[in-house]
Amino acid sequence: MAGSERSENHLSESPRRELAPPVPGEGEGGVFSQSWFPVCLSVDLKPGCVVGAGFLGGRVVAFRGEGGGPARVVSAYCVHVGADLSVGEVVGERLRCRFHGWRYGGDGRCVATGIGDPVPPRARLFRFPTVERYGIVWAFNGEEPLFELPELPYPDDELVVRRSMLDEMPVEPWLVQAHTMDLQHLSLPHEFELAEDPNDSVRVGRYSVGFDLRARLRGDADFDVRVDIHGTNIFWQTGTLDGRWFFWIAPLAIPGPGRSRATFVFGARREEGEDTVAAEAFLDRAFSVMMDLFNDDTPVLGTIRFRPGLLTRSDRALDRYLQYVRDYPRANPAADFLV
């Protein structure tokens, strides 16, 4: 009996890990965050071109009519027998399937079959809400967008801009953005000297979260920026580096569950009388500063098994962000079309 009691006491005192409510993964239950996602760069979608991309566990295509005009993003698989339209072609303003010649308009509706048979009444692709902004073609996961992408405060012709798309990473966008809202790690791995506590400026809206940041970085760079996460995947930052205005936008696409692909768009306003060499030199510096921060986090992002548990007072912004992500709307109205 005594031995049995000792065994029971030992079991009752066994350590247990305390965990906060989980954050749903992208694709869990078949749904994904309802946000704007980058599909391709505008420069890669020339008139008469079609570009395919992984999207929400399936595939989409972006295309542009031969006469130019707006980009369109639709589901990638022909509704006839499922041929991938990214190997098709644009004829006039229509997307033509390479297999049996079915043609689709910009609204996704089939307008003709290759053989000349009548078009089935329900023959259509899923058309995603599509915009081009900052040199990126974006598609919204939904039938109608829940929010608009923000505008930059200066017109394009006053800006010097660079853009690039990275390879896929084995991490979900919301988790990458969690590092942004993990404010204590600004002064730990990133070694910021904070001028004020960014926790005091945290803002949480229906479709965005953010804070203001004033700090001195490694190398004595002065940083004064507004940081926002739009949706669960769009990093948006504007402000000054050593007194000069710049912006850094880093949206992440979701090729599939557990994966993301980042696009970087960053730039500065050209100063009066400034030549291209000087403007590019500032962009080199801004890129170096931001990539140093990104590279600080890369080893963690590649190995973390993120399960928030015992958060402390310094985690209050992260805690609010995680609840924001838990509550964020999810859907997948194109599910039947994407795979």
HURA-V601574 format. One record per pair of residues at least 24 apart in sequence whose ideal C-beta (glycine too) atoms are under 10 Angstrom apart, sorted by the first residue. I is the first residue (numbers start at 1). J is the second residue. Records with the same first field share a line. If there is no record, write none. Layout:
BEGIN
I->J + J
END
This chain:
BEGIN
17->307 + 309 + 310
18->309 + 310 + 311
19->307 + 308 + 309 + 310
20->307 + 308 + 309 + 310 + 311 + 319 + 322 + 323 + 326
21->308 + 322 + 323 + 326
22->306 + 307 + 308 + 322 + 326
23->172 + 174 + 175 + 178 + 232 + 306 + 307 + 308 + 321 + 322 + 323 + 324 + 325 + 326 + 328
24->174 + 325 + 326 + 328 + 330
25->172 + 174 + 175 + 257 + 258
26->56 + 57 + 172 + 173 + 174 + 175 + 232 + 233 + 254 + 256 + 257 + 258 + 259 + 260 + 330
27->56 + 57 + 172 + 254 + 256 + 257 + 258 + 259 + 330 + 332
28->257 + 330
29->330 + 332
30->56 + 57 + 330 + 331 + 332 + 335
31->56 + 141 + 329 + 330 + 331 + 332 + 333 + 335
32->56 + 57 + 141 + 142 + 172 + 173 + 232 + 233 + 254 + 256 + 257 + 330 + 331 + 332 + 334 + 335
33->141 + 172 + 173 + 174 + 231 + 232 + 233 + 254 + 325 + 328 + 329 + 330 + 331
34->140 + 141 + 142 + 143 + 144 + 145 + 146 + 147 + 207 + 231 + 232 + 328 + 329 + 330 + 331 + 332 + 333
35->138 + 139 + 140 + 141 + 142 + 145 + 146 + 147 + 149 + 173 + 174 + 207 + 230 + 231 + 232 + 233 + 234 + 251 + 252 + 254 + 328 + 329 + 330
36->128 + 129 + 130 + 131 + 133 + 136 + 138 + 139 + 140 + 141 + 142 + 145 + 146 + 147 + 148 + 149 + 230 + 231 + 233 + 234 + 251 + 253
37->73 + 128 + 136 + 138 + 139 + 140 + 141 + 173 + 231 + 233 + 234 + 251 + 252 + 253 + 254 + 255 + 260 + 261 + 263
38->134 + 136 + 137 + 138 + 139 + 165 + 233 + 234 + 249 + 250 + 251 + 252 + 253 + 261 + 262 + 263 + 265
39->71 + 73 + 128 + 130 + 136 + 137 + 138 + 139 + 253 + 263
40->71 + 73 + 136 + 137 + 138 + 139 + 165 + 253 + 263
41->132 + 134 + 135 + 136 + 137 + 163 + 164 + 165 + 263 + 265
42->71 + 132 + 133 + 134 + 135 + 136 + 137 + 163
43->135 + 136 + 137 + 163
44->135 + 137 + 165
45->71 + 72 + 73 + 132 + 137
47->90
48->89 + 90 + 91 + 92 + 93
49->89 + 90
50->74 + 76 + 85 + 86 + 87 + 88 + 89 + 90 + 95 + 96
51->86 + 137
52->76 + 84 + 85 + 86 + 87 + 88
53->86 + 137 + 139 + 165 + 253 + 255 + 261
54->168 + 253 + 254 + 255 + 256 + 259 + 261 + 338
55->128 + 139 + 141 + 253 + 254 + 255 + 256 + 334 + 338
56->128 + 139 + 141 + 253 + 254 + 255 + 256 + 257 + 332 + 334 + 335 + 338 + 339
57->254 + 255 + 256 + 257 + 258 + 259 + 332 + 335 + 338 + 339
58->126 + 255 + 256 + 332 + 334 + 335 + 336 + 337 + 338 + 339
59->84 + 85 + 86 + 255 + 256 + 337 + 338 + 339
60->85 + 86 + 125 + 126 + 128 + 130 + 139 + 334 + 337 + 338
61->85 + 86 + 87 + 88 + 95 + 104 + 125
62->86 + 128 + 130 + 132 + 137 + 138 + 139
63->88 + 89 + 90 + 93 + 94 + 95 + 104 + 106 + 137
64->90 + 93 + 95 + 106 + 132 + 137
65->90 + 91 + 92 + 93 + 94 + 95 + 105 + 106
66->90 + 91 + 92 + 93 + 94
67->92 + 93
68->93
69->93 + 106
70->106 + 130 + 131 + 132 + 137
71->106 + 130 + 131 + 132 + 136 + 137 + 138 + 139
72->104 + 105 + 106 + 107 + 108 + 125 + 127 + 128 + 130 + 137 + 139
73->108 + 125 + 126 + 127 + 128 + 129 + 130 + 131 + 137 + 138 + 139 + 140
74->104 + 105 + 106 + 107 + 108 + 109 + 124 + 125 + 126 + 127 + 128 + 130 + 139 + 334 + 337
75->104 + 108 + 124 + 125 + 126 + 127 + 128 + 334 + 335 + 336 + 337 + 338 + 339
76->125 + 126 + 337 + 338 + 339
77->125 + 126 + 337 + 338 + 339
78->102 + 104 + 110 + 123 + 125
79->104 + 108 + 110 + 120 + 122 + 123 + 124 + 125 + 126 + 336 + 337
80->110 + 113 + 114 + 120 + 123
82->339
85->125
95->125
106->130
108->337
124->337
125->334 + 337
126->333 + 334 + 335 + 336 + 337 + 338
127->334 + 337
128->333 + 334 + 337
133->249 + 265
134->159 + 161 + 163 + 247 + 249 + 251 + 263 + 265 + 266 + 267
135->161 + 162 + 163 + 249 + 263 + 265 + 267
136->163 + 165 + 249 + 251 + 263 + 265
138->234 + 251 + 253 + 263
139->253 + 334
140->231
141->231 + 233 + 254 + 329 + 330 + 331 + 332 + 333 + 334
142->329 + 330 + 331 + 332 + 333 + 334
143->331 + 333 + 334
144->333
145->207
146->206 + 207 + 231 + 328 + 329 + 331
147->205 + 206 + 207 + 208 + 230 + 231
148->207 + 230
149->230 + 231 + 234 + 236 + 249 + 251
150->208 + 228 + 230 + 234 + 236 + 238 + 249
152->236 + 238 + 247 + 249 + 265 + 267 + 269
153->238 + 245 + 247 + 269
154->245 + 247 + 267 + 268 + 269 + 270
155->269
156->267
157->270
158->267 + 268 + 269 + 270 + 271
159->246 + 247 + 267 + 268 + 269 + 270 + 279
160->246 + 266 + 267 + 268 + 269 + 270 + 271 + 274 + 276 + 278 + 279 + 280 + 282 + 283
161->247 + 249 + 265 + 266 + 267 + 268 + 283
162->264 + 265 + 266 + 267 + 268 + 280 + 283 + 284 + 286 + 287
163->249 + 263 + 264 + 265 + 266 + 267
164->262 + 263 + 264 + 265 + 266 + 287
165->253 + 261 + 262 + 263 + 264 + 265
166->250 + 252 + 260 + 261 + 262 + 263 + 264 + 294
167->261 + 262
168->253 + 255 + 256 + 259 + 260 + 261 + 262
169->252 + 255 + 258 + 259 + 260 + 261 + 262 + 298 + 301 + 302
170->258 + 259 + 260 + 301 + 302 + 303
171->252 + 258 + 259 + 260 + 298 + 300 + 301 + 302 + 303 + 304 + 306
172->232 + 233 + 252 + 254 + 257 + 258 + 259 + 260 + 306 + 325
173->229 + 231 + 232 + 233 + 234 + 235 + 250 + 251 + 252 + 253 + 254 + 259 + 260 + 261 + 262 + 325
174->229 + 231 + 232 + 233 + 252 + 254 + 260 + 306 + 321 + 322 + 324 + 325 + 326 + 328
175->232 + 252 + 258 + 260 + 301 + 304 + 306 + 325
176->229 + 232 + 233 + 235 + 250 + 252 + 260 + 262 + 294 + 297 + 301
177->209 + 229 + 230 + 231 + 232 + 233 + 234 + 235 + 250 + 252 + 321 + 324 + 325
178->229 + 232 + 301 + 304 + 306 + 308 + 318 + 321 + 322 + 325
179->235 + 293 + 294 + 296 + 297 + 300 + 301 + 304 + 318
180->209 + 210 + 211 + 213 + 227 + 228 + 229 + 235 + 237 + 250 + 293 + 297 + 317 + 318 + 321
181->209 + 210 + 211 + 227 + 229 + 315 + 317 + 318 + 319 + 320 + 321 + 322 + 324 + 325
182->297 + 314 + 315 + 317 + 318 + 321
183->211 + 213 + 314 + 315 + 316 + 317 + 318 + 321
184->312 + 313 + 314 + 315 + 316 + 317 + 318
185->296 + 297 + 300 + 314 + 315 + 318
186->211 + 213 + 215 + 217 + 223 + 293
187->215 + 314
188->296 + 314
189->293 + 296 + 297 + 299 + 300
190->215 + 217 + 218 + 292 + 293 + 296 + 297
191->215 + 216 + 217 + 218 + 296
192->216 + 217 + 218 + 223 + 293
193->217 + 218 + 220 + 222 + 223
194->223
195->222 + 223 + 224
197->314 + 317
198->227 + 317
199->313 + 314 + 315 + 316 + 317 + 318 + 320
200->317
201->226 + 227 + 317
202->316 + 317 + 318 + 320 + 321
203->228 + 320
204->317 + 320 + 321 + 323 + 324 + 327
205->230 + 324
206->324 + 327 + 328 + 329
207->231 + 232 + 234 + 324 + 328 + 329
208->232 + 234 + 236 + 324
209->317 + 320 + 321 + 323 + 324 + 325 + 328
210->235 + 236 + 237 + 317 + 321
211->317 + 321
212->239
213->237 + 239
214->239 + 240
217->241 + 242 + 289 + 292 + 293
218->289 + 292 + 293 + 296
219->285 + 288 + 289 + 292
221->285 + 286 + 288 + 289 + 292
223->289 + 293
229->321 + 324 + 325
231->325 + 328 + 329
232->321 + 324 + 325 + 328 + 330
233->260 + 262
234->263
235->262 + 264 + 290
237->266 + 290
240->268
241->268 + 282 + 285 + 286 + 289 + 290
242->282 + 285 + 286 + 289
244->268 + 269 + 271 + 282 + 285 + 286
245->269 + 271
246->282 + 283 + 285 + 286 + 287 + 289 + 290
247->286
248->286 + 287 + 289 + 290 + 293
250->290 + 294
260->301
262->294
264->290 + 291 + 294
266->290
END
